């Protein structure tokens, strides 16, 4: 009887140690981020598709506070002062940073990010569009082809997390 009790106790210790090892492996798989601007976390994040749907309901003057995840399509090549995020279906959100308070690394294209802030829609003037095209490194020929204002899905981020 004592031998059976000892074997059961040893088996329980063995199982408990395996469970702890599994928990350690799960912890190692957590995503790490580089943080820019205000401190934010990766909870309550909506997808880029949900964000695209949210934009459809906005008109100029409307603002919604939201946190969403997406991929950076492009970033300002001058100093990282704006970025375009993929919303799917050939749509992008044009992101600037609150109070010009932080910038993104110039080589951030293609990286996954979470942005927190306010979404709104606006009409971007020809002058602004040409300025942004210049920041993006477009040729003078490409810039001269910009002749009409553009309806823009805009976002002012107060914090950004970028996957390492």
SEVEXLUM-539297 format. One line per field, with one value per residue (C-alpha): residue in three letters; x, y, z. Coordinates in steps of 0.001 Angstrom, whole numbers, plus 500000, padded with zeros to 6 digits. Each point is the difference from the previous one (the first is absolute). Example, Ala and Ser with C-alpha at 12.3 -4.5 7.8 and 13.67 -1.06 7.14 Angstrom:
BEGIN
resn [ALA, SER]
px [512300, 501370]
py [495500, 503440]
pz [507800, 499340]
This chain:
BEGIN
resn [UNK, UNK, UNK, UNK, UNK, UNK, UNK, UNK, UNK, UNK, UNK, UNK, UNK, UNK, UNK, UNK, UNK, UNK, UNK, UNK, UNK, UNK, UNK, UNK, UNK, UNK, UNK, UNK, UNK, UNK, UNK, UNK, UNK, UNK, UNK, UNK, UNK, UNK, UNK, UNK, UNK, UNK, UNK, UNK, UNK, UNK, UNK, UNK, UNK, UNK, UNK, UNK, UNK, UNK, UNK, UNK, UNK, UNK, UNK, UNK, UNK, UNK, UNK, UNK, UNK, UNK, UNK, UNK, UNK, UNK, UNK, UNK, UNK, UNK, UNK, UNK, UNK, UNK, UNK, UNK, UNK, UNK, UNK, UNK, UNK, UNK, UNK, UNK, UNK, UNK, UNK, UNK, UNK, UNK, UNK, UNK, UNK, UNK, UNK, UNK, UNK, UNK, UNK, UNK, UNK, UNK, UNK, UNK, UNK, UNK, UNK, UNK, UNK, UNK, UNK, UNK, UNK, UNK, UNK, UNK, UNK, UNK, UNK, UNK, UNK, UNK, UNK, UNK, UNK, UNK, UNK, UNK, UNK, UNK, UNK, UNK, UNK, UNK, UNK, UNK, UNK, UNK, UNK, UNK, UNK, UNK, UNK, UNK, UNK, UNK, UNK, UNK, UNK, UNK, UNK, UNK, UNK, UNK, UNK, UNK, UNK, UNK, UNK, UNK]
px [500000, 502807, 501722, 496798, 499577, 503598, 499570, 496791, 501706, 502999, 497689, 498163, 503287, 501086, 496718, 500171, 503552, 498952, 497139, 502378, 502362, 497115, 499122, 503621, 499867, 496784, 501607, 502968, 497622, 498538, 500442, 502408, 499556, 501922, 497977, 499664, 498101, 497668, 500157, 497287, 499352, 498836, 496574, 496637, 501484, 497782, 501091, 500774, 496794, 497927, 501745, 499157, 496347, 500197, 501302, 496990, 497710, 501950, 499417, 502204, 499882, 499416, 502661, 500233, 502582, 501299, 502947, 500662, 502692, 501335, 503090, 501973, 499815, 502304, 501622, 501300, 503533, 500983, 499656, 497304, 497326, 497102, 499109, 497373, 498361, 498358, 496213, 499538, 498179, 502579, 499117, 502417, 499801, 502307, 501497, 501650, 501261, 498407, 501665, 502833, 501205, 501688, 501076, 500281, 503260, 500554, 500366, 496614, 498310, 498344, 500071, 496938, 498765, 497241, 498939, 497916, 498321, 497232, 498685, 498348, 499545, 501176, 500698, 503744, 500978, 502143, 502774, 500016, 499845, 503007, 501895, 499274, 501039, 503280, 500515, 499373, 502800, 497780, 501458, 499212, 498048, 497808, 499476, 498946, 497222, 498259, 497352, 496917, 499307, 499452, 497475, 502247, 499420, 502042, 501264, 501790, 501962, 500997, 501767, 501360, 501226, 502137, 500789, 503711]
py [500000, 502403, 499317, 500852, 503242, 500978, 499216, 502094, 502950, 499768, 499835, 503130, 501874, 498890, 501186, 503317, 500606, 499278, 502470, 502695, 499308, 500471, 503330, 501127, 499175, 502026, 502973, 499852, 500256, 503357, 502791, 502813, 503521, 503205, 502872, 503528, 502932, 499383, 496619, 497712, 496243, 497343, 499368, 500996, 500336, 499801, 498693, 502112, 498663, 501193, 503369, 500267, 499398, 502688, 502520, 499352, 501423, 503242, 503349, 503098, 501357, 496568, 498461, 496591, 498827, 496571, 497594, 497843, 497794, 500040, 499875, 503116, 500498, 503020, 502433, 503533, 499603, 503482, 499506, 497409, 502616, 498083, 496539, 498309, 496907, 497271, 499673, 497350, 500392, 502580, 502387, 501684, 502058, 503025, 500224, 503034, 500201, 502108, 503400, 498831, 498370, 496898, 498403, 496521, 498419, 500748, 496288, 498994, 499088, 496591, 499816, 499098, 502726, 500845, 503641, 501747, 503341, 501667, 499203, 502544, 500792, 503122, 501452, 500383, 502963, 499726, 501900, 497540, 496998, 501298, 500584, 496427, 498616, 501894, 498588, 496526, 500477, 500240, 501487, 503550, 498486, 497970, 503017, 502228, 497506, 500793, 502507, 499262, 499855, 496556, 498630, 498582, 497411, 501728, 498984, 501924, 497522, 500765, 496643, 497255, 496475, 498390, 496291, 499386]
pz [500000, 500909, 496680, 498095, 501966, 499311, 496284, 499814, 501736, 497643, 496979, 501168, 500444, 496522, 498439, 501842, 498795, 496393, 500289, 501301, 497104, 497540, 501637, 499616, 496266, 499618, 501741, 497622, 497015, 501052, 497477, 500814, 498697, 499496, 501457, 498593, 501515, 502933, 501721, 498633, 500159, 497574, 501533, 498477, 496517, 496929, 496603, 496938, 498402, 502965, 499772, 496287, 500908, 502707, 497458, 497741, 502679, 500435, 498369, 500231, 503555, 501600, 502240, 501661, 502535, 499111, 500103, 496950, 498504, 496470, 497813, 499042, 496230, 500053, 502395, 499467, 498639, 501153, 503783, 500738, 500747, 498365, 498766, 497831, 501494, 497962, 500417, 497299, 496667, 498789, 502854, 502372, 503159, 500052, 503502, 501571, 503564, 502737, 500444, 497703, 503236, 498600, 496735, 498541, 498784, 496310, 499210, 501492, 496697, 500208, 503819, 502076, 502349, 502444, 500019, 502640, 499443, 498068, 496544, 497738, 496331, 498239, 496588, 499391, 497824, 496872, 501775, 502921, 497669, 498069, 503255, 501167, 496603, 500281, 503538, 498588, 497454, 496897, 496820, 498856, 497115, 502378, 502257, 497077, 499152, 503293, 498940, 502137, 503734, 501509, 502501, 502741, 502730, 502701, 503427, 502749, 502122, 503564, 500378, 497753, 500661, 497290, 500052, 500522]
